[in-house]
Amino acid sequence: MKIAIGSDHGGFDLKELIIADLRKREIEVEDVGCFDKQSVDYPDFVGQVGRRVSEKLVERGIVVCTTGIGASITANKYPGVRAALCTSEHLAEMSRRHNNSNVLALGSQNTTEEEALAILDVWLRTDFDGGRHQRRVDKIEGAGSFLANLSKLEKGDPGIAELLWRELRLCESSINLFASENLMSPAVRAAAGSILGDKYASGYPGGRHYPGCAFADEVERIAGDRCKALFGAEHANLQPYSGSSANMAVFMAALNPGDAILAMSPDTGGHITHGGAGNISGMLYKVFNYSLDLESGLLDYEQIAALAEEHRPRLICIGDSLYPRFIDFKRLRAIADATGAYLMADIAHSAGLVAAGCYPNPTPYCEFVTLTTHKTMRGPRGGVVLCQERFAERVDRQLYPGSQGGPHMNLVAAKAVCMHEASQPQFKQYQQQVVVNSKALAQAIEDMGLPVLSGGTDIHMCAADISKCCDGGHDIEQALERAGILLNLFPVRVPGASGAEDSAPPLPMIRVGTPWLTTRGLGEDDMATVAQFLQQALNHSGSRRQLSEIRTQVAEFMRKYPIE
């Protein structure tokens, strides 16, 4: 065992006594000071102990000042430090058994030298019990991470800090039904805000245009290996800044300007980066669209096959922002093979479900797969391209130097953490709960009398026709926001109970998702309450007073599920 020890002038004599005792026990000691009785500030020396324990340069630490209070407070400012001020052998034992304390704080005025050595002896000999206490220690480690970061920012830029405080309060007090938003885990957030944010690493591992990238290279290799293992891919590029840039890299690698693409119509939930008007993909390529079956609200595979046969696209793109059902990738592979097309799946929304085995994996059937690492993946904002090995060099070249500069290595590291978390059993349980919550919410919305697209959902989101209760328009989004409910409005040309024709105006549909709420800790029993709030807000969308009252109730409800 290696122990770091530090004190101020008031704890100097006791520190020296403890060092002698530790050396008699043949324990390696790192004395960080102070080194005499001249007046000093304890944070200068105690902080060095806290940092060494936090960075795992030593196994444990000991800090001493006159009362031990300031020393323990200082040490506990460092992540991963659990400093305990102990004034008796019993407290020393319990701090180890139940709290796994890794820093012992002593006060030279609170204990005699004999008492201090006895406390030290118990603290060194006692092991952590683990079990239920480990769960509590884990909660201690994650507690207040948002608040700690904001407190640091407050000192450097109070204006921006105040806006972020308000954003945090907004998030905590709202029902967030955005299907495309989630909360990063503390570990992912730590990597995203890490020292790698300062690193320039243009190029790829082993071929950077900057020296000093050995550790960045290893991070990116680990991220890629984890991603390939998770999705069963031959090649993975984790440098895309977004899902949009990931999609563009595939198009540039697989197509020439003017080549044909077959993709879902934006009118039925297709994404703008799949050849949408105004997007660069729509400007560079000739785009044909398929839509949903007018009766069922499901993908019309026969229509896709007929359009592919008619237009002979170079690439068939499958992916959307709204479709709530499983996609038959095997059937689409057969359509692509019959017409000589590449098949690309954009699973930006469903990637976390795929990783957890809750949604069909498109990787075995597609030349290309793109995804985002936020949304259901619960990682940082960013994109990923998966592809067959024969396209690896072309895809990599289109990202760098083709369309991007140096990668954001802090986000690559956060993606690596995200992939690790997605491989754990808890992540599968989380995704299963996301789907259970989504099905429960879809049923509760139908019970309100609002038709749900395709009659339900298999995934993390559903879409509901609100034309019967209001006339739609983005003022509905604003009204719901006033009630503390955040969601998207999608005008969709898909009939449900309303029986619209192809030529009819689009139906106003709300898209609701459950990833954020599930991360906050809500379960399927809570979805009826969420639906009740939604129904009340829709019914009173024209009354600011009623919406304000609903918002108060929503905030009270969400207070049970704090953001850590």
Summary of the structure (lengths in Angstrom):
residues: 564
radius of gyration: 28.4
end to end distance: 32.8
largest distance: 91.1
contacts: 2006
relative contact order: 0.10
helix: 49%
strand: 15%
